[in-house]
């Protein structure tokens, strides 16, 4: 009987989606609306991300325009961005808010690269944990007698191949983000 890796593959795809989202929130030299996805605004008694309460568009490579759907949230959005410590400057005008992305210094670029690398490492740790769970499952199936030693050996080889592909993809995403930050 061949081992079913669909659960593992699903978990690895979820981890990859998580990593992509996390890396998109790490600042680069240009203004991207995704940076604000993690900023939470106090709105009607609950915490909501900025894209849930306003439209966010790029005005130019270093500026975002935030147009709240409810103008009473302008101050709350401004406060949330300032408190988020993303190093962004916010100004309020008659249309909403303008968020300016200052040019990255060499020091801030290095800091953002470290953050991106830490997120990639977190994804790799998650993949290794999934590998360990699958290995444990393979061993228990071998003990139960539902898989032979040869089948377990083949499954472990396939498992290593799947994990390597996933971690290579995580590294590729991290390298791409590092190039964006440094470029």
C-alpha positions as CSV (number, residue, x, y, z in Angstrom):
1,X,0.0,0.0,0.0
2,X,1.4,3.4,-1.0
3,X,1.3,6.1,1.7
4,X,-1.1,9.0,1.2
5,X,0.8,12.3,1.3
6,X,-2.2,14.5,0.5
7,X,-2.5,15.8,4.1
8,X,1.2,16.7,4.2
9,X,1.0,18.5,0.8
10,X,-2.0,20.5,1.9
11,X,-0.2,21.6,5.1
12,X,2.9,22.6,3.0
13,X,0.7,24.6,0.6
14,X,-0.9,26.4,3.6
15,X,2.6,27.1,4.9
16,X,3.6,28.5,1.5
17,X,0.5,30.7,1.4
18,X,1.3,31.9,5.0
19,X,4.9,32.7,4.0
20,X,3.8,34.6,0.9
21,X,1.4,36.7,3.0
22,X,4.0,37.3,5.7
23,X,6.7,38.3,3.1
24,X,4.3,40.6,1.3
25,X,3.9,42.6,4.6
26,X,7.7,43.1,4.9
27,X,8.5,46.6,3.5
28,X,10.5,47.1,0.4
29,X,11.6,50.3,-1.2
30,X,8.3,50.8,-2.9
31,X,4.8,51.4,-1.7
32,X,2.7,48.2,-1.7
33,X,-0.9,48.1,-0.3
34,X,-0.2,44.6,1.2
35,X,2.1,46.2,3.8
36,X,-1.0,47.5,5.5
37,X,-2.8,44.2,5.6
38,X,-1.4,43.4,9.0
39,X,-2.3,46.8,10.5
40,X,-5.4,46.6,12.6
41,X,-7.9,49.4,13.1
42,X,-10.4,49.8,15.9
43,X,-13.7,49.9,14.0
44,X,-17.2,49.6,15.5
45,X,-15.9,47.7,18.5
46,X,-13.7,45.2,16.8
47,X,-10.3,45.0,15.2
48,X,-10.2,45.0,11.4
49,X,-7.4,45.3,8.9
50,X,-7.2,48.5,6.8
51,X,-8.3,46.8,3.6
52,X,-11.6,45.8,5.4
53,X,-12.5,49.4,6.2
54,X,-11.0,51.4,3.3
55,X,-9.7,51.1,-0.3
56,X,-6.0,51.2,-0.6
57,X,-4.4,52.3,-3.9
58,X,-0.9,53.3,-5.1
59,X,-0.6,56.9,-6.0
60,X,3.1,56.6,-7.0
61,X,6.0,54.3,-6.2
62,X,6.4,55.8,-2.7
63,X,2.9,56.8,-1.8
64,X,-0.4,55.0,-1.0
65,X,-3.8,56.5,-0.9
66,X,-6.3,55.2,1.8
67,X,-9.9,56.2,1.2
68,X,-12.0,55.0,4.2
69,X,-15.6,53.9,3.4
70,X,-16.6,55.7,6.6
71,X,-14.8,59.1,7.2
72,X,-15.2,58.8,10.9
73,X,-12.4,56.1,10.8
74,X,-9.8,58.4,9.4
75,X,-8.3,59.2,12.9
76,X,-8.4,55.5,13.9
77,X,-6.6,54.5,10.7
78,X,-4.0,57.2,11.1
79,X,-3.4,56.1,14.7
80,X,-3.1,52.4,13.7
81,X,-0.5,53.1,11.1
82,X,1.6,55.3,13.4
83,X,1.4,52.7,16.2
84,X,2.3,49.8,13.8
85,X,6.0,51.0,13.7
86,X,6.3,50.4,10.0
87,X,8.3,53.6,9.6
88,X,5.6,55.2,7.4
89,X,4.5,58.8,7.5
90,X,0.8,59.5,7.4
91,X,-1.0,62.7,6.4
92,X,-4.7,63.4,6.4
93,X,-6.3,65.4,3.6
94,X,-9.9,66.0,2.3
95,X,-9.9,62.6,0.3
96,X,-8.6,60.4,3.1
97,X,-5.0,59.6,4.0
98,X,-1.7,59.6,2.2
99,X,0.9,57.1,3.4
100,X,4.4,58.0,2.4
101,X,7.1,55.3,2.3
102,X,10.5,56.9,3.1
103,X,13.5,55.7,1.2
104,X,15.1,52.7,2.9
105,X,18.5,53.3,4.5
106,X,21.2,50.6,4.4
107,X,20.5,49.8,8.0
108,X,16.7,49.5,7.5
109,X,17.2,47.3,4.4
110,X,19.4,45.0,6.5
111,X,16.8,44.9,9.2
112,X,14.0,44.0,6.7
113,X,16.1,41.3,5.2
114,X,16.6,39.8,8.7
115,X,12.8,39.8,9.2
116,X,12.2,38.1,5.9
117,X,14.8,35.5,6.6
118,X,13.3,34.8,10.0
119,X,9.9,34.3,8.3
120,X,11.4,31.9,5.8
121,X,13.0,29.9,8.7
122,X,9.7,29.7,10.5
123,X,8.2,28.2,7.4
124,X,11.0,25.7,7.1
125,X,10.6,24.8,10.8
126,X,6.9,24.2,10.1
127,X,7.8,21.9,7.2
128,X,10.2,19.9,9.4
129,X,7.5,19.5,12.0
130,X,5.2,18.1,9.4
131,X,7.9,15.8,8.2
132,X,8.4,14.5,11.8
133,X,4.6,13.9,12.1
134,X,4.6,12.0,8.9
135,X,7.7,9.9,9.8
136,X,6.0,9.0,13.1
137,X,2.9,8.0,11.2
138,X,5.0,5.8,8.9
139,X,6.7,4.1,11.8
140,X,3.3,3.4,13.5
141,X,1.9,1.9,10.3
142,X,5.1,-0.3,10.1
143,X,4.6,-1.5,13.7
144,X,0.9,-2.2,13.0
145,X,1.9,-4.3,10.0
146,X,-0.1,-2.2,7.5
147,X,3.1,-1.3,5.7
148,X,6.2,-3.3,5.0
149,X,9.7,-2.1,5.6
150,X,10.3,-1.6,1.9
151,X,7.1,0.4,1.6
152,X,8.1,2.6,4.5
153,X,11.6,3.1,3.0
154,X,10.0,4.2,-0.3
155,X,7.5,6.5,1.5
156,X,10.4,8.1,3.5
157,X,12.3,8.8,0.3
158,X,9.2,10.3,-1.2
159,X,8.6,12.3,2.0
160,X,12.2,13.8,1.9
161,X,11.6,14.7,-1.8
162,X,8.4,16.5,-1.0
163,X,9.9,18.4,2.0
164,X,13.0,19.4,-0.1
165,X,10.7,20.8,-2.8
166,X,8.7,22.8,-0.2
167,X,11.8,24.2,1.6
168,X,13.4,25.1,-1.8
169,X,10.2,27.0,-2.7
170,X,10.4,28.8,0.7
171,X,14.0,29.7,0.1
172,X,13.1,30.9,-3.4
173,X,10.4,33.2,-2.0
174,X,12.8,34.5,0.6
175,X,15.5,35.2,-2.0
176,X,13.0,37.0,-4.2
177,X,11.9,39.2,-1.3
178,X,15.6,39.9,-0.3
179,X,16.3,41.0,-3.9
180,X,13.2,43.3,-3.7
181,X,14.4,44.8,-0.4
182,X,18.0,45.3,-1.5
183,X,17.2,46.3,-5.1
